Amino acid sequence: MLEQFATQVFWIGLLKIIGVNIILSGDNAVVIALAARSLPARQQKMAIIWGSGAAVVMRIILTIFAVALLTLPWLKLVGSLLLFWIGIKLLIPEEGGEDVDASDNLIAAIKTILIADLVMSIDNVIAVAAAAQGSLTLLILGLAISIPLVIFGSTLLLHLMERWPVIITVGGGLLGFVAGEMLVTDPALKDWLMGAGVAFDSDGKPRVAGLSLEIICGVIGAVLVVAAGTLLARRKQDGAQAQVGTEQPKS
């Protein structure tokens, strides 16, 4: 156990895992910030800390079973549809009110963080598992170190969202992009795509006319989420204004 800490391979592997998490945790920080943005300041911090910590623990478990998970057909397809729904939902403003229990909002935010991280981690865990090279100690240590990175990124995004609300829309679009990419890489669709004339490169990535089908579907997914989320948010706002108008006493 202690011998592996003294090896160069261990430290190189640890640096790889930390690097992978810095790169791949950007979308996770976005969803954490989006889910926590409507909470009071105190609950925001709690949602970020508990959501980030629980998400990393869940990612460790996912990584252990990563190979088996990715061989299951329809998993990415279902996950991408769920992520589409989360992205649209996060673009719709939460209803305020004194009758809403803050603890309920906090639990709901943490649930949203966990579900979104579960879906987005399906692809991410493969890179982490490869960097760990079968070492469970290296895996757990590397992911644990990534917790403050995710927390810092989420906290920074929260402050930026308060100053520039357009970042909320960009974040929703990012979730739609991830969902679109994930959908087209589900093993269950490979035969259908090949029958439709889609070519696959040496890495197994689908391409159409030389362009990455993942990126194409990602852009389409981002547009769909932003369009649907903006439309539903506008309808909700109009409905709330109409309700306020009917409640005003007639003079």
C-alpha positions as CSV (number, residue, x, y, z in Angstrom):
1,M,0.0,0.0,0.0
2,L,2.6,2.5,1.1
3,E,5.1,1.4,-1.6
4,Q,2.9,2.8,-4.4
5,F,3.0,6.3,-3.0
6,A,6.8,6.3,-3.5
7,T,6.6,5.4,-7.2
8,Q,6.8,7.8,-10.1
9,V,3.9,6.0,-11.8
10,F,1.6,6.8,-8.9
11,W,2.3,10.5,-8.9
12,I,2.1,10.8,-12.7
13,G,-1.3,9.0,-12.6
14,L,-2.5,11.3,-9.8
15,L,-1.6,14.4,-11.9
16,K,-3.4,12.9,-14.8
17,I,-6.6,12.4,-12.8
18,I,-6.5,15.9,-11.4
19,G,-5.9,17.3,-14.9
20,V,-8.8,15.3,-16.3
21,N,-11.1,16.5,-13.6
22,I,-10.1,20.1,-14.1
23,I,-11.0,19.8,-17.8
24,L,-14.1,17.6,-17.4
25,S,-15.6,19.3,-14.3
26,G,-16.5,22.5,-16.2
27,D,-20.0,21.3,-17.1
28,N,-20.6,19.9,-13.6
29,A,-19.7,23.3,-12.1
30,V,-22.2,24.9,-14.4
31,V,-25.1,22.6,-13.4
32,I,-24.3,23.1,-9.7
33,A,-24.3,26.9,-10.1
34,L,-27.5,26.8,-12.1
35,A,-29.3,24.6,-9.5
36,A,-28.2,26.7,-6.6
37,R,-28.7,30.2,-8.0
38,S,-32.3,30.6,-6.7
39,L,-31.4,29.7,-3.1
40,P,-30.6,32.2,-0.3
41,A,-26.8,32.8,0.1
42,R,-26.5,30.4,3.0
43,Q,-28.3,27.6,1.2
44,Q,-26.2,28.3,-1.9
45,K,-23.0,27.4,0.0
46,M,-24.6,24.3,1.5
47,A,-25.9,23.1,-1.9
48,I,-22.5,23.6,-3.5
49,I,-20.6,21.8,-0.8
50,W,-23.0,18.9,-0.3
51,G,-23.8,18.6,-4.0
52,S,-20.1,18.6,-5.1
53,G,-19.1,16.1,-2.4
54,A,-21.9,13.7,-3.1
55,A,-21.3,14.0,-6.8
56,V,-17.6,13.1,-6.5
57,V,-18.5,10.1,-4.3
58,M,-21.0,9.0,-6.9
59,R,-18.4,9.4,-9.6
60,I,-16.0,7.1,-7.8
61,I,-18.7,4.4,-7.7
62,L,-19.5,5.0,-11.4
63,T,-15.8,4.8,-12.4
64,I,-15.5,1.4,-10.7
65,F,-18.3,0.1,-12.8
66,A,-17.6,2.3,-15.9
67,V,-16.7,-0.4,-18.4
68,A,-19.8,-2.4,-17.6
69,L,-22.1,0.7,-17.6
70,L,-20.9,1.8,-21.1
71,T,-21.7,-1.5,-22.7
72,L,-25.4,-1.2,-21.8
73,P,-27.4,-0.1,-24.8
74,W,-30.0,2.7,-24.4
75,L,-28.2,4.0,-21.2
76,K,-26.7,7.1,-22.9
77,L,-30.0,7.7,-24.9
78,V,-32.1,7.8,-21.7
79,G,-29.4,9.8,-20.0
80,S,-29.3,12.4,-22.7
81,L,-33.1,12.8,-22.7
82,L,-32.9,13.3,-18.9
83,L,-30.2,15.9,-19.3
84,F,-32.3,17.8,-22.0
85,W,-35.1,18.0,-19.4
86,I,-32.7,19.2,-16.7
87,G,-31.2,21.9,-19.0
88,I,-34.6,23.2,-19.9
89,K,-35.8,23.1,-16.3
90,L,-32.8,25.1,-15.0
91,L,-33.6,27.9,-17.5
92,I,-37.1,28.4,-16.0
93,P,-37.0,30.7,-13.0
94,E,-38.1,29.3,-9.7
95,E,-41.2,30.7,-8.1
96,G,-40.4,32.7,-5.0
97,G,-42.6,33.1,-1.9
98,E,-42.5,33.1,1.8
99,D,-44.6,29.9,1.9
100,V,-41.8,27.9,0.3
101,D,-39.6,25.9,2.8
102,A,-35.9,26.8,2.2
103,S,-34.9,23.3,3.2
104,D,-37.1,21.8,0.6
105,N,-35.5,24.0,-2.0
106,L,-32.0,23.0,-0.8
107,I,-32.9,19.3,-1.1
108,A,-34.4,19.8,-4.5
109,A,-31.2,21.6,-5.7
110,I,-29.0,18.8,-4.4
111,K,-31.2,16.2,-6.1
112,T,-30.9,18.1,-9.4
113,I,-27.1,18.3,-9.0
114,L,-26.8,14.6,-8.4
115,I,-29.0,13.6,-11.3
116,A,-27.3,15.9,-13.8
117,D,-23.8,14.8,-12.6
118,L,-24.8,11.2,-12.8
119,V,-25.9,11.6,-16.4
120,M,-22.9,13.8,-17.5
121,S,-20.4,11.5,-15.7
122,I,-21.1,8.5,-18.0
123,D,-18.5,9.6,-20.5
124,N,-16.2,11.4,-18.0
125,V,-15.5,8.4,-15.8
126,I,-13.9,6.5,-18.7
127,A,-11.1,9.1,-18.9
128,V,-10.6,9.0,-15.1
129,A,-10.6,5.2,-15.0
130,A,-8.0,5.1,-17.8
131,A,-5.8,7.6,-15.9
132,A,-6.1,5.5,-12.7
133,Q,-4.9,2.3,-14.5
134,G,-6.8,0.0,-12.1
135,S,-5.6,1.6,-8.9
136,L,-8.6,2.2,-6.6
137,T,-6.4,4.2,-4.2
138,L,-5.3,6.5,-7.0
139,L,-8.8,6.9,-8.2
140,I,-10.3,7.9,-4.9
141,L,-7.5,10.2,-4.0
142,G,-7.5,12.0,-7.4
143,L,-11.3,12.5,-7.3
144,A,-11.2,13.7,-3.7
145,I,-8.6,16.3,-4.6
146,S,-11.0,17.5,-7.3
147,I,-13.7,18.5,-4.8
148,P,-12.4,22.0,-4.0
149,L,-11.9,22.6,-7.7
150,V,-15.5,21.9,-8.5
151,I,-16.6,24.0,-5.4
152,F,-14.5,26.9,-6.4
153,G,-15.7,26.8,-10.0
154,S,-19.4,26.6,-8.9
155,T,-19.0,29.5,-6.5
156,L,-17.3,31.7,-9.1
157,L,-20.0,30.9,-11.6
158,L,-22.7,31.9,-9.1
159,H,-21.2,35.3,-8.6
160,L,-20.9,35.8,-12.4
161,M,-24.5,34.7,-13.0
162,E,-25.7,37.4,-10.5
163,R,-23.8,40.0,-12.5
164,W,-24.4,38.7,-16.0
165,P,-27.7,36.7,-16.2
166,V,-26.9,35.7,-19.8
167,I,-24.5,33.1,-18.4
168,I,-27.5,31.2,-17.2
169,T,-28.6,30.8,-20.8
170,V,-25.1,29.8,-21.8
171,G,-25.0,27.2,-19.1
172,G,-28.3,25.7,-20.2
173,G,-27.0,25.6,-23.7
174,L,-23.9,23.7,-22.5
175,L,-26.1,21.1,-20.9
176,G,-28.0,20.7,-24.1
177,F,-24.7,20.4,-26.0
178,V,-23.5,17.6,-23.7
179,A,-26.9,15.9,-24.1
180,G,-26.8,16.0,-27.9
181,E,-23.3,14.6,-27.9
182,M,-24.2,11.8,-25.6
183,L,-27.4,10.8,-27.5
184,V,-25.6,10.1,-30.7
185,T,-22.9,7.9,-29.1
186,D,-25.3,5.3,-27.6
187,P,-24.3,1.8,-28.7
188,A,-27.9,1.0,-29.5
189,L,-27.9,3.6,-32.4
190,K,-24.7,2.5,-34.1
191,D,-26.2,0.0,-36.5
192,W,-29.0,2.4,-37.3
193,L,-26.5,5.2,-38.0
194,M,-24.4,3.0,-40.2
195,G,-27.5,2.0,-42.1
196,A,-28.3,5.7,-42.6
197,G,-24.8,6.2,-44.2
198,V,-23.0,7.6,-41.2
199,A,-19.3,6.7,-41.3
200,F,-17.2,5.9,-38.2
201,D,-13.5,6.9,-37.8
202,S,-10.7,4.8,-36.2
203,D,-11.8,6.0,-32.8
204,G,-15.4,4.9,-33.3
205,K,-16.6,8.5,-33.6
206,P,-19.5,9.1,-36.1
207,R,-18.9,11.5,-38.9
208,V,-21.1,13.0,-41.6
209,A,-19.5,14.5,-44.7
210,G,-16.2,14.7,-42.7
211,L,-17.8,16.5,-39.8
212,S,-18.2,15.2,-36.3
213,L,-21.8,14.1,-35.8
214,E,-21.3,14.5,-32.0
215,I,-20.6,18.2,-32.5
216,I,-23.5,18.7,-34.9
217,C,-25.9,17.0,-32.5
218,G,-24.4,18.9,-29.6
219,V,-25.1,22.3,-31.3
220,I,-28.6,21.2,-32.2
221,G,-29.1,20.1,-28.6
222,A,-27.9,23.4,-27.2
223,V,-30.3,25.3,-29.5
224,L,-33.2,23.1,-28.5
225,V,-32.6,23.6,-24.8
226,V,-32.1,27.3,-25.0
227,A,-35.2,27.8,-27.3
228,A,-37.5,25.6,-25.2
229,G,-36.2,26.9,-21.9
230,T,-36.6,30.6,-23.0
231,L,-40.1,29.9,-24.4
232,L,-41.3,28.2,-21.2
233,A,-39.7,30.9,-19.0
234,R,-41.4,33.6,-21.0
235,R,-44.8,31.8,-20.7
236,K,-44.3,31.4,-17.0
237,Q,-43.4,35.1,-16.6
238,D,-46.4,36.2,-18.7
239,G,-48.7,33.9,-16.6
240,A,-47.4,35.3,-13.4
241,Q,-48.0,38.9,-14.6
242,A,-51.5,38.0,-15.7
243,Q,-52.2,36.5,-12.3
244,V,-51.0,39.6,-10.6
245,G,-53.2,41.7,-12.8
246,T,-56.3,39.7,-11.9
247,E,-55.6,39.9,-8.2
248,Q,-55.3,43.7,-8.2
249,P,-58.5,45.3,-6.7
250,K,-60.6,47.2,-9.1
251,S,-60.8,51.0,-8.5
